[in-house]
Amino acid sequence: MTVDAPSRPALAERQARVAVAVLFFTNGALFANLLPRYPQIKADLGMSNAVYGLAVAAFPAGAIAAGLAAGAAIRRLGSARAAVLGTLLTGAGILAAGLADSVALLAGALFLAGAMDAVTDVAQNAHGLRVQRRYGRSIINSFHAIWSIGAVAGGSMAAAAIALGLSRGQHLTISAVVFAVAACVALRYCLSGPESEPATAPESDGRVDRAAGHETAARRRTVYVLAALVLIATAGTLVEDAGSSWATLYLSGSLHASVTLAAFGYIALVGAQFIGRIIGDRLVDRFGQRTVARAGGLITAAGMGLALAVPSVPGTILGFAAAGFGVATLVPAAMHEADELPGLKPGSGLAIVSWLMRLGFLASPPIVGLVTDATSLRVGLLVVPLAGLLALLLAGVLRNGNTSGRPGT
């Protein structure tokens, strides 16, 4: 395989890359500012655990409800404007959630924030992929790494605000204003003009395959690839959720690690995932999306599979680290491929993958919980190596060409 060497990006492309990075950072930081405030909100509203769980579930519910609207928003407003508008409304929803004086208002505000977060997520990825096509090489993984930095920064902001004794209203107003200004400034440097059409335009397919049978086969191929991409992205989110929801419980409960040591399961997964995304673009440019995804699936399955087969505290922490590193590029790869699918309107493939991926995120915890109740958490965590195997098996739908929208040879 040979790929044309990309020329040095022009100033407009470099500015647009920084602008998209700001949008990803802002998206990660906004919601992370609210999370450390949840215990105080729960206490102030006198919520039981069950009511609290239902209330905070409004955020992913809003994301699922609005997820498919993201494509229409991108086509109407453009990906950059849709991302910034979504950011402004997400910040407003989070502020309203922090100020809510009833459970109903809290749930409603979180529903709004989740819905707008879903639009922002799809739109910023769509614009990031526009910039990537201009660059002629992979840069999308670095944006997802910057999102992780934003989440850490947002959580740190919240911790500092609590330590300084700022009220929720003061703290979340500052957060909303700061990141709204950042997003609006970033918009000025985003790419202008109409949204880029996928490189493999549906019209070309129609000219080449004029027979109705060929067109039907092409549509079936698109549906098959889209379904596979959803499963690849879901495999990545399943591993992320296993780390955030179950790693600490498994290490402290089943393996009797100390509370401090048990926290390193999730830390190892997120840290390794961050490293994987930082170097992921270079790996993708060197070896291709398909090869990197297959290697990542194998690392995830082998690393966590061995950790579960021979349980120990150090081995399990290393297993979660291997899983985080292995799935680092899966979601960006699935989004990139979905954005290039022929026969779909601009933004539609990306919106569908993001929407169904969120459904998997929502379904994962209760499924693992049911398996755990019936057997053990060790068995429930088999979802991690199984997700790695799923990525390994389905990675064939990803291309090993370049990421500019021009086919490699």
Stockholm file with secondary structure:
# STOCKHOLM 1.0

chainA/1-409         MTVDAPSRPALAERQARVAVAVLFFTNGALFANLLPRYPQIKADLGMSNAVYGLAVAAFPAGAIAAGLAAGAAIRRLGSARAAVLGTLLTGAGILAAGLADSVALLAGALFLAGAMDAVTDVAQNAHGLRVQRRYGRSIINSFHAIWSIGAVAGGSMAAAAIALGLSRGQHLTISAVVFAVAACVALRYCLSGPESEPATAPESDGRVDRAAGHETAARRRTVYVLAALVLIATAGTLVEDAGSSWATLYLSGSLHASVTLAAFGYIALVGAQFIGRIIGDRLVDRFGQRTVARAGGLITAAGMGLALAVPSVPGTILGFAAAGFGVATLVPAAMHEADELPGLKPGSGLAIVSWLMRLGFLASPPIVGLVTDATSLRVGLLVVPLAGLLALLLAGVLRNGNTSGRPGT
#=GR chainA/1-409 SS CCCCCCCCCCHHHHHHHHHHHHHHHHHHHHHHHHGGGHHHHHHHTTCCHHHHHHHHTHHHHHHHHHTTHHHHHHHHHCHHHHHHHHHHHHHHHHHHHHHCSSHHHHHHHHHHHHHHHHHHHHHHHHHHHHHHHHHTSCCHHHHHHHHHHHHHHHHHHHHHHHHTTCCHHHHHHHHHHHHHHHHHHHHHTSCCSSCCCCSSCHHHHHHHCCSHHHHHHHHHHHHHHHHHHHHHHHHHHHHHHHHHHHHHHIIIIISCCCHHHHTHHHHHHHHHHHHHHHHHHHHHHHHCHHHHHHHHHHHHHHHHHHHHHSCCHHHHHHHHHHHHHHTTTHHHHHHHHHHTCTTSCTTHHHHHHHHHHHHHHHHHHHHHHHHHHHSCHHHHTTHHHHHHHHHHHHGGGSCCSCSSSSCCC
#=GC SS_cons         CCCCCCCCCCHHHHHHHHHHHHHHHHHHHHHHHHGGGHHHHHHHTTCCHHHHHHHHTHHHHHHHHHTTHHHHHHHHHCHHHHHHHHHHHHHHHHHHHHHCSSHHHHHHHHHHHHHHHHHHHHHHHHHHHHHHHHHTSCCHHHHHHHHHHHHHHHHHHHHHHHHTTCCHHHHHHHHHHHHHHHHHHHHHTSCCSSCCCCSSCHHHHHHHCCSHHHHHHHHHHHHHHHHHHHHHHHHHHHHHHHHHHHHHHIIIIISCCCHHHHTHHHHHHHHHHHHHHHHHHHHHHHHCHHHHHHHHHHHHHHHHHHHHHSCCHHHHHHHHHHHHHHTTTHHHHHHHHHHTCTTSCTTHHHHHHHHHHHHHHHHHHHHHHHHHHHSCHHHHTTHHHHHHHHHHHHGGGSCCSCSSSSCCC
//
